[in-house]
């Protein structure tokens, strides 16, 4: 998750040393690394969500109520969308599409066209509280949303029609993600569970065993075989990420422990022939950790 200021004038590059903090308490100094490219602000307040749009573009949402499309390479803000009345909580898109979706504390979701006007091309009202989950089908024809009002909704993106609404007591949705090539949507919740929804009938197809802490985020591997969830935590208790098998066994595969506070985000990293399958997690403990997916070791 990228939080704070993002994109604009490229700052000078500097080199600095990093440190690995291992689970056993030991410290290892690593070689100097080059600082990441930083750009001047696109948003006027904190950035709350960011997602890939195209290979060279990303979309972000912020507390300033706006949605922006930026170039990864130049830092230029190419589009800015205005329409939400309160903070944007989540942004997403169907990869390589021209449609951007945003959720907000104003209880609505909006759809924006990359090459359209600065206003929304579709509006999805219907939740009673802040919208905290947002997932779009691979063909961008359907949208699933979740909220702190305990509901998950399915929408037709062309017409804006609500195609279904399901409520589960205490199901305060924290995140949603669509399984590639499948009609299934993964959902995490403040009730400490991870659910698999069948989007066709908007029914729960499976619920994984509850964790000990609130589940804050989820992601699905590109091959659709695994999902990942992250946990809240404090003072070294909780804060783990968990790998789940989405195939018939649907078992917990592995935990990744090392964060000392809430893990706010988790993601499968793009596959590379030269590297082992990897995941990344970010936390309130001010760290981002990269893990070997299959062994749980940190890179």
SVG drawing of the C-alpha trace seen along z (x, -y; Angstrom):
<svg xmlns="http://www.w3.org/2000/svg" viewBox="-31 -19 58 51">
<polyline fill="none" stroke="black" stroke-width="0.4" points="0.0,0.0 1.4,-3.4 0.4,-6.1 1.3,-9.7 2.5,-11.8 3.0,-10.3 4.0,-11.3 5.3,-14.5 8.8,-16.0 11.5,-13.4 13.7,-13.9 17.5,-13.3 18.6,-9.7 20.6,-8.7 22.2,-5.6 21.7,-4.3 22.1,-1.1 19.2,1.1 18.9,3.5 17.3,6.9 15.6,7.6 15.2,11.3 12.6,13.1 15.2,14.3 16.1,10.7 19.4,10.6 20.3,7.8 22.0,8.0 23.4,5.1 22.9,5.4 24.6,3.7 23.8,0.2 20.8,-0.1 19.5,-2.9 16.5,-4.9 13.2,-4.5 12.1,-7.2 9.9,-9.7 7.6,-12.2 5.8,-15.3 2.2,-15.2 -0.8,-14.3 -3.1,-14.2 -3.5,-17.0 -3.9,-14.7 -3.0,-11.1 -3.2,-8.4 -5.4,-5.6 -5.3,-3.1 -3.3,-2.4 -3.8,0.2 -2.3,1.2 -4.3,0.0 -2.0,0.8 1.7,1.8 2.7,-1.8 -0.2,-3.3 -1.5,-3.2 -4.7,-4.6 -4.8,-6.1 -7.4,-7.4 -7.1,-9.7 -8.5,-11.6 -8.9,-14.6 -11.9,-12.7 -10.2,-12.4 -9.1,-9.6 -6.0,-10.0 -4.3,-8.1 -0.5,-8.5 2.3,-7.2 4.7,-4.8 7.7,-6.1 7.3,-9.8 5.2,-10.5 2.9,-12.6 -0.8,-12.8 -2.7,-12.0 -6.3,-12.1 -8.0,-13.3 -11.6,-12.3 -13.8,-14.2 -17.2,-13.2 -17.0,-11.5 -18.2,-13.6 -15.9,-11.9 -12.5,-10.1 -11.8,-7.4 -11.2,-4.1 -10.4,-1.7 -9.6,-1.8 -9.4,1.0 -9.7,1.9 -9.8,4.8 -6.2,5.0 -5.5,3.4 -9.1,2.0 -10.1,-1.6 -12.4,-1.5 -11.5,-2.6 -13.6,-2.0 -13.5,-3.7 -15.2,-3.2 -15.7,-5.9 -16.8,-6.8 -19.7,-8.5 -21.2,-5.0 -21.0,-4.8 -18.9,-3.3 -18.2,-5.1 -16.9,-4.0 -14.7,-6.3 -13.6,-6.0 -9.9,-6.6 -10.6,-8.4 -14.0,-9.9 -15.0,-13.0 -13.8,-13.9 -17.1,-12.9 -18.3,-9.3 -19.7,-7.2 -21.6,-5.0 -22.8,-5.4 -23.4,-2.5 -25.3,-3.6 -26.9,-1.2 -24.6,-0.6 -25.6,-2.0 -22.0,-2.6 -18.5,-3.2 -17.6,-0.9 -14.4,1.0 -14.3,3.8 -14.1,3.5 -13.5,6.2 -14.2,6.2 -14.6,9.2 -11.8,9.9 -14.0,8.7 -15.1,5.6 -18.8,6.5 -19.6,7.1 -18.5,5.5 -18.6,6.8 -18.6,4.4 -18.5,4.8 -19.1,2.5 -19.1,2.2 -22.9,2.5 -22.3,6.3 -23.3,6.7 -21.7,7.8 -23.4,6.5 -23.1,7.5 -23.6,4.9 -23.9,4.7 -21.3,2.2 -23.1,1.2 -26.5,0.4 -25.5,-0.3 -28.2,2.2 -27.7,4.1 -27.9,7.8 -27.7,9.1 -27.2,8.2 -26.2,10.6 -25.9,9.8 -24.1,11.8 -24.2,10.7 -20.9,9.1 -19.4,9.4 -17.6,6.1 -15.9,6.3 -12.3,5.2 -11.3,6.3 -12.4,8.1 -10.6,9.6 -11.7,11.6 -10.2,15.0 -8.8,14.8 -10.8,16.8 -13.3,17.9 -16.7,16.7 -15.4,16.6 -14.6,13.6 -12.4,13.7 -13.4,11.6 -11.8,10.7 -13.6,9.5 -13.3,8.0 -15.0,11.1 -11.6,12.8 -12.7,15.0 -12.0,15.4 -14.9,16.2 -15.2,17.4 -18.3,16.0 -19.8,17.6 -20.7,14.4 -23.2,16.2 -25.8,16.6 -23.9,14.3 -23.7,17.1 -20.8,18.2 -19.2,21.2 -16.6,21.7 -15.5,20.2 -11.9,20.8 -11.3,21.5 -11.4,18.3 -8.1,16.7 -7.3,15.1 -7.3,11.6 -9.1,9.3 -8.3,10.1 -7.3,6.8 -6.6,7.6 -6.5,10.4 -5.0,11.2 -5.2,14.1 -2.4,15.6 -2.5,15.2 -3.0,18.9 -6.0,18.9 -4.5,21.6 -3.8,19.7 -5.1,16.8 -3.4,14.7 -4.8,12.9 -3.2,10.6 -4.0,10.1 -4.2,7.2 -1.8,7.4 0.2,5.5 3.4,5.9 4.4,8.9 1.1,10.8 -0.7,11.4 0.3,9.5 0.9,12.7 0.0,13.3 -1.6,16.6 -1.5,18.7 -4.6,20.7 -5.2,23.4 -8.1,22.5 -8.2,26.0 -10.4,28.8 -8.5,29.2 -8.9,25.5 -6.4,25.9 -4.2,23.4 -0.8,23.9 1.6,21.6 1.9,18.5 4.4,15.7 5.4,14.3 7.7,11.4 5.7,8.2 5.3,6.6 2.1,4.7 -1.0,5.0 -0.2,6.2 -2.2,3.8 -1.6,5.3 -0.5,8.5 0.2,9.2 1.5,12.0 4.5,10.6 4.8,11.2 6.4,14.5 9.9,14.5 11.7,17.6 14.8,16.6 13.2,16.1 11.2,18.3 7.5,17.5 7.3,14.5 4.8,12.4 5.1,9.0 3.5,7.6 3.3,4.2 2.7,3.2 2.1,0.5 5.6,1.4 7.0,-0.7 8.3,2.3 7.6,4.0 8.7,7.7 9.2,10.0 8.8,13.7 9.5,16.9 5.9,18.2 6.8,21.9 9.3,21.8 8.2,18.8 11.7,17.4 12.4,13.7 14.4,12.4"/>
</svg>
